[in-house]
Amino acid sequence: MLQELRRNEIAQVEQTQPSGDSIISGEAPKYEDIARQRREHAEKIHRYTKELHELYTRYQEAENERRALIEQLNGLKPGKGAAPEQKK
């Protein structure tokens, strides 16, 4: 979901480029407005990118922990070095 939000922000940055159509229609966009919009989009993209990196790091840590647990479980299986339990 964050990836889509980030992609959407990047697409909006490309769409906010002033075109000749807006100037021909009578009003030129204000520089301050365009600069503010670009800054807001850049901040959102940066925030989404940072969150994606944090989520990926957490995912990698969880994946490493999962692998270690699976190896540990495999080591506990009968016949894999551990003595089988005796029934009473």
Rosetta silent file (secondary structure, phi, psi, omega in degrees, C-alpha in Angstrom):
SEQUENCE: MLQELRRNEIAQVEQTQPSGDSIISGEAPKYEDIARQRREHAEKIHRYTKELHELYTRYQEAENERRALIEQLNGLKPGKGAAPEQKK
SCORE:     score description
SCORE:     0.000 S_00000001
   1 L     0.000  -43.451  177.833    0.000    0.000    0.000 S_00000001
   2 H   -61.673  -35.831  178.623    2.823    2.377    0.836 S_00000001
   3 H   -61.796  -41.090  179.255    4.395    1.598   -2.509 S_00000001
   4 H   -67.805  -40.413  176.584    1.223    2.680   -4.281 S_00000001
   5 H   -60.885  -42.444  179.466    0.979    5.867   -2.228 S_00000001
   6 H   -64.150  -45.766  178.278    4.589    6.627   -3.090 S_00000001
   7 H   -60.216  -40.212  179.346    3.995    5.929   -6.803 S_00000001
   8 H   -63.504  -43.062  178.393    0.925    8.153   -6.723 S_00000001
   9 H   -62.873  -41.655  179.016    2.904   11.011   -5.176 S_00000001
  10 H   -63.315  -40.569  178.114    5.616   10.654   -7.809 S_00000001
  11 H   -64.715  -38.519  179.027    2.966   10.726  -10.539 S_00000001
  12 H   -67.087  -34.706  177.024    1.413   13.842   -9.009 S_00000001
  13 H   -61.035  -42.151  179.460    4.789   15.585   -8.993 S_00000001
  14 H   -66.367  -32.104 -178.812    5.022   14.948  -12.710 S_00000001
  15 H   -79.425  -20.712 -177.101    1.478   16.290  -13.206 S_00000001
  16 L   -83.593    1.919  176.054    2.093   19.497  -11.248 S_00000001
  17 L   -65.120  128.765 -179.629    4.554   20.758  -13.817 S_00000001
  18 L   -63.512  136.692  179.634    3.079   23.978  -15.181 S_00000001
  19 L  -113.590  167.274  178.276    1.919   23.593  -18.737 S_00000001
  20 H   -65.017  -25.263 -179.067    1.204   26.104  -21.447 S_00000001
  21 H   -62.488  -41.066 -177.756   -2.517   25.351  -21.100 S_00000001
  22 H   -70.202  -30.565  178.885   -2.738   26.932  -17.650 S_00000001
  23 H   -76.098  -38.243 -179.807   -0.995   30.102  -18.835 S_00000001
  24 H   -66.049  -33.619 -176.934   -3.154   30.379  -21.966 S_00000001
  25 L   -68.854   -7.759  174.231   -6.351   30.076  -19.896 S_00000001
  26 L   124.807  -29.670 -178.542   -5.619   33.446  -18.296 S_00000001
  27 L  -124.729  127.533  174.639   -3.828   32.812  -15.013 S_00000001
  28 L   -85.235  140.045  178.757   -0.273   31.756  -14.533 S_00000001
  29 L   -65.597  145.506  179.625    0.294   29.605  -11.465 S_00000001
  30 L   -74.848  139.591 -179.342    2.031   31.357   -8.606 S_00000001
  31 H   -59.646  -41.462 -178.210    5.628   30.323   -8.024 S_00000001
  32 H   -61.586  -41.053  179.235    5.035   30.039   -4.272 S_00000001
  33 H   -64.716  -44.398  179.706    2.122   27.651   -4.790 S_00000001
  34 H   -65.065  -43.127  179.792    4.089   25.454   -7.160 S_00000001
  35 H   -63.096  -42.036  178.644    7.119   25.448   -4.842 S_00000001
  36 H   -63.488  -44.496  179.127    4.933   24.555   -1.848 S_00000001
  37 H   -62.039  -43.533  178.847    3.246   21.710   -3.741 S_00000001
  38 H   -62.463  -42.562  179.829    6.615   20.329   -4.863 S_00000001
  39 H   -63.583  -44.332  178.696    7.973   20.538   -1.318 S_00000001
  40 H   -61.876  -44.256  178.514    4.892   18.764    0.099 S_00000001
  41 H   -63.757  -43.053 -179.834    5.128   16.020   -2.505 S_00000001
  42 H   -62.545  -40.014  178.266    8.863   15.610   -1.891 S_00000001
  43 H   -64.544  -43.178  178.751    8.256   15.348    1.859 S_00000001
  44 H   -63.235  -45.065  179.675    5.545   12.723    1.362 S_00000001
  45 H   -60.742  -43.649  179.081    7.747   10.722   -1.018 S_00000001
  46 H   -62.227  -44.646  179.924   10.621   10.897    1.467 S_00000001
  47 H   -63.252  -44.965  178.940    8.350    9.800    4.340 S_00000001
  48 H   -63.449  -40.890  179.145    6.891    6.902    2.334 S_00000001
  49 H   -62.719  -43.400  179.362   10.372    5.823    1.235 S_00000001
  50 H   -62.814  -44.936  178.996   11.608    5.886    4.825 S_00000001
  51 H   -62.610  -39.809  178.187    8.599    3.856    6.014 S_00000001
  52 H   -62.664  -42.225  178.318    9.130    1.326    3.206 S_00000001
  53 H   -64.027  -41.481  178.785   12.770    0.886    4.222 S_00000001
  54 H   -63.787  -43.589  178.689   11.768    0.435    7.874 S_00000001
  55 H   -64.453  -39.717  179.506    9.114   -2.140    6.953 S_00000001
  56 H   -65.095  -40.125  178.011   11.559   -3.995    4.727 S_00000001
  57 H   -62.587  -45.360  178.290   14.125   -4.088    7.542 S_00000001
  58 H   -62.037  -39.727  178.675   11.499   -5.448    9.957 S_00000001
  59 H   -62.893  -44.882  179.605   10.450   -8.020    7.364 S_00000001
  60 H   -61.362  -42.168  178.503   14.070   -9.146    6.900 S_00000001
  61 H   -63.111  -43.221  178.854   14.512   -9.484   10.667 S_00000001
  62 H   -65.031  -39.478  178.616   11.312  -11.513   10.960 S_00000001
  63 H   -64.454  -42.531  177.791   12.373  -13.695    8.025 S_00000001
  64 H   -63.717  -40.684  178.193   15.772  -14.354    9.628 S_00000001
  65 H   -65.706  -40.215  178.323   14.099  -15.223   12.914 S_00000001
  66 H   -61.464  -44.947  179.470   11.664  -17.536   11.099 S_00000001
  67 H   -62.368  -41.975  179.021   14.513  -19.357    9.387 S_00000001
  68 H   -63.225  -40.567  178.709   16.357  -19.796   12.677 S_00000001
  69 H   -66.451  -39.272  178.513   13.209  -21.194   14.299 S_00000001
  70 H   -64.610  -42.952  176.649   12.621  -23.591   11.424 S_00000001
  71 H   -61.031  -40.637  179.215   16.206  -24.836   11.694 S_00000001
  72 H   -64.780  -42.821  177.500   15.717  -25.259   15.416 S_00000001
  73 H   -64.354  -41.651  178.798   12.477  -27.201   14.861 S_00000001
  74 H   -62.789  -32.592  177.772   14.110  -29.392   12.245 S_00000001
  75 H   -70.679  -21.010 -179.668   16.835  -30.185   14.761 S_00000001
  76 H   -88.355   -9.109 -178.805   14.190  -31.382   17.214 S_00000001
  77 L   -66.342  143.095  176.362   12.664  -33.902   14.817 S_00000001
  78 E   -60.031  139.594  179.056   13.233  -37.560   15.729 S_00000001
  79 L    87.536   -3.318  179.505   16.105  -39.095   13.822 S_00000001
  80 L  -110.008   43.299  178.044   17.831  -35.755   13.295 S_00000001
  81 L    97.913  -20.770  179.148   20.293  -35.981   16.157 S_00000001
  82 E   -97.072  143.080  179.916   17.733  -35.863   18.924 S_00000001
  83 L   -71.698  135.127  178.924   16.788  -39.023   20.776 S_00000001
  84 L   -69.136  147.739  179.956   13.189  -40.096   20.062 S_00000001
  85 L   -71.153  141.776  178.887   10.809  -39.898   22.961 S_00000001
  86 L   -95.705  139.572  178.566    9.962  -43.192   24.588 S_00000001
  87 L   -85.006  141.219  178.813    6.314  -44.060   25.210 S_00000001
  88 L   -99.871    0.000    0.000    5.322  -45.115   28.699 S_00000001
